[in-house]
Amino acid sequence: MTEPASIRAAPLVRRPLPILLGIAAFACATAAGGAPWAHSKGFTPLFDGKTLKGWKGDMTLWSVKDGAITGGFDAPRKDMTFLVHDGSYSNFELHFKYRFASKDGNSGVQYRSKPRPDVNPYMVEGYQANVVPPDQLVRYGMLYENLGRNEIGLLSEDVEIGRDSGGKLTRKIKGSVNPVGTLLADYRPYPQWNDYVVIAYGNRLIHAINGKLALIATDNDPARLKSGQFALQLDPFLALRVEFKDIEVKRLTAEPSIAGRFVTKAGPPETTSEIPKRPAKPPQ
């Protein structure tokens, strides 16, 4: 096809070398999987996309590959381990993406957690936003407390957590924030990424996955942790490979409204105060 004269006659523009290098770098980033990630307004990245600066852990198990924090092992291990971030946060909104590069997986993102070197060098206790495939059913996206109260908020729940007069843990399920089946069906298998949001303000804890509200917990237990560190978990009981990226946080000075932010379809409870048994281990 003959080019229009206006294009044929266009003068050669000599761009400065720094601009040319910038264009080339952007083109390479796009070819490698999209434009460079820009963090949300008001948020601070916890991961620079290149190194594990600001994180501590067993570096034989953790690395950075293709712009993501990658952790895992090829055979089950004896001990759980974490990659622990240096900072301490109380009231915040956290964003991250995750996916499993292995067939099965069990991980999590700890928050308001404290180190427990008495257990092992990279152990923490505190809240966890559970990171698992949907075969874990109501444990998908649940609120867990490592080395503490264990399962305290299950997928779909609007739950109040407390203690009775005898000091026993109580879970009052007020309703569901979305149908369990809807939340599980929205899981994105590899190579797609799942978007996770965790909001913690005072005793109010919120998890949302892939744009849908996953649970709301009101923790009235006086023994709850009120601040602490973030950490990424590797569960020891199965071979796994988990990846995290686009990790960012915003400190909160006032309780945020989530009205209209996440898809929600409130309904009656789909769970009970009793914690169900863990699903059978998926076939290897």
N, C-alpha and C positions, 0 to 999 in steps of 0.2 A: 504494500500500500504506500502511495506517495505521501510524504509528510507535508502539512500545510507550510506555506512559505514563511509564516510568522515563526514557526518552530525551527525551520531550517536556518533562518537568519538570526536566531537568538544569539547574543554575544556570550562568550565564555566568561563565567563568573569565577574568579579565583578566590576561594574561601580561605581564611586564615587556618593554619595548621591545627590549632587547638579545637576549632569548630569541627573540622574534618575528623579529628580523633574522637570527639564526642559523639558525632553521628555514627561513626564506625562502632563505638562501644555500645551505643543504644541498639544498633542493628544486631550485634552479636547477642546482646541480652534477650532481644525479641526472638531470635532464632533458637535460643536455648530454652525458651519456655515462657515468653511474655515479657512485657515491659517491667523494669525494676519496680519492686513493691514500694509504694509510698504509704507511710503509716497515717492513721486517721488523725484529724485535727484534734489537738489537745492530748494526744496519746504519746507515750514514750516507748520506743522499741526496747524489748528485753533481749533481743537477739539480732546481731548485725548482719546475718545472712552469710557470713564468711567464717567466723571463728566462734569459739566457746568462751570468749572473754566475758567475765562476770558470772561464770558458772563453775561449779566444782562437782567432780564425780570421778568414777572409775573410767579413765579415758581409753582403756582397752575395750570398752563397751559403747562409748559414745563418740560421735564424730560429726563433721559437717559434710554433707554430700549434696550437690546440686541445689544449694541454697536452703537446705533443711537440716535441722538437728536430727540425726539418725541414731537410734539405739537398738541393741538387740544382741542375740546370741543364737547359735545353731542347735543347741541342746539345752534341756532344762538344767537349772542351777539350784544350789542349796539356798541362797539368800536373795531376798529382795534388795534392790538398790535404786538410788535416785541420782539425778543430775540436779543439783541444788543451786538456785540463784542467790546472789549475795544480798539483795535488798530485802527490806521489811515493809509490809503493807498491811493496813487495817481496812479502810473503806476504799473500794476501788471498783473499776470495771476492767475486766481482762478479756482480750480477744486472742484467739489462736486458731490454727488449722491443723488437722491431723489426718493421717491415713496409715493403714497397715500394708506393708510390702510383703508380709507373710500371710499364709492361709488363715491362721488363727492369731489371736492377740489379746493381751490384757495389760492395760497401762492406765495412766491417770495423770492429772495435773493437780498437785498439792497446792493449797493456799492457806494462809494464816497458820503456817506450820513451823515447828521448831526442830532443830537438829537433835538426834538421839545417838551420839557417838558411843554410848554405852552398849547399844545393840549392835551396830556395825558402823564403819566410818562414814557411810553415805546413807544413813537412815534418818527419816523424819517422821514426826507424828503431827496429825492435824487433819483438817478438811481435805477431801479429794473430790474433784470432778472426774467421775469415772470415764475412762476412754476404752471402749470395747466394741466389738462388732455386735450386730443386733441379735445374734444367737444367744446373748446373755439376757434377753428379754427385759424385765423391769430393772435389771442392773445396768442397762444401757443408759448412760447419762446420769446415773444416780449420784446422790450425795453420800459419801463414805467418810468415815473418820479412821485413818490409819493409826494403829496402836491405841485405839480409844474405843468409841461406841460402835464401830463397824458400820453396818447399813443403817443410816438414820433417815434417809429420804430416797424413795424409789421413783422411777420414771413415771411421769404424769401427775405426781402428787402435789397438792397444796396441803402441806403438813405442818403441824405445830409439834415441836419436840420439847419435852420437859422431864420432870421427875415427880413421882407421886410422893405421898407422905412417908412412905417407907424408903425412899431414895431410889426406887426402880425407874429405869428409863421408860418414858411414855411417848407414843406417837399418835397424835390425833389427826386423822385424815379428814380434811374439810371438803375435799372434792378433787376433781381432776382438771388439769389445765389444758389438756389435749388428749384425745384417745391414744392409748398405748400403741395400737396397730398403726395409726397414722405416723407417729414418731419413728417407729421401727422401719416403716416402709421408706422413709426419707433418707436412710443411710446411704452414703455414696461409697461404693467399693472402689478399690485401687483400679486405675491410677487417679481417680478423682479425690478431691480433698473435702473433708467435713469441716464446716465452720462452727466454732464453739464460742459462746459468750458466757462469762461468769461475772455476776454482780454481787458484791458483798457490801452491805451497809448496816452497821449495828448488828442486830440479831436477824436480819433479813438476808437470805441467800437465794440467788436465782441462777438457774442454768437454762440456756437456750442453745439448740443445735439446728443448724441449717435453716435458720430463720423462724423456727417454731419454739415456743415456750416448752421446756421439758420438765421443769419442776420449780416450785416456790417452797422454801422452808423458812419457818420462823423458829429460831433456836432459843428457847427460854431457859435452857440448862445453865445454871450459874457457873458450871465448870467449863463452859465453852471457851475455846481460844479466840481472842479478840484481835490479834495481829500476828504476823509472822512472815515466813518466806514462801516463795514459789518453788516447786520442784517437779521434775518429770520422772515418772515411775517406769521401772522394768520389773514386771512380775516374774518370779523365778520358775514357775511351774510348767512352762511350755516354751518351745522354740518360738521366737518372734522377732519381727523387725518393724519398728514403729518410727514414724517421721512426724516432726512438728515444724511449722514455719509461721511467719507473720505474727509473731508473739508481741503483743503490745499492751500497755496498761495505762490507765488514767486514774489518778487519785481523786476521790470524791470528797467534797466538803459539805454536800447536802444530799439527802436521799433522792435518787433520780426517779422520775416517772417512767414506767415502761408501757404506758397506755399507747396502743397502736404500733409499738415497735416490733413486736413479734406476733406471728400468727398464733391465735389461741382459740380453742373451742371448749369452753368450760362445761363440765358435766359432773355427774355423780362419781364418787370414788370407784376406781377400778382395782384398787388394792385394799388390803386391810392392815391393821396395826401389826399383824404377825409377818415376820420376814420369811418369804418362801425359800425353799432349798435351792441351792445353786443348780443351774441346768447341767445335765450330763456333759462331760467334756466332748467337744466336737471330734469326729473321727479325724485321725491324722492322715 
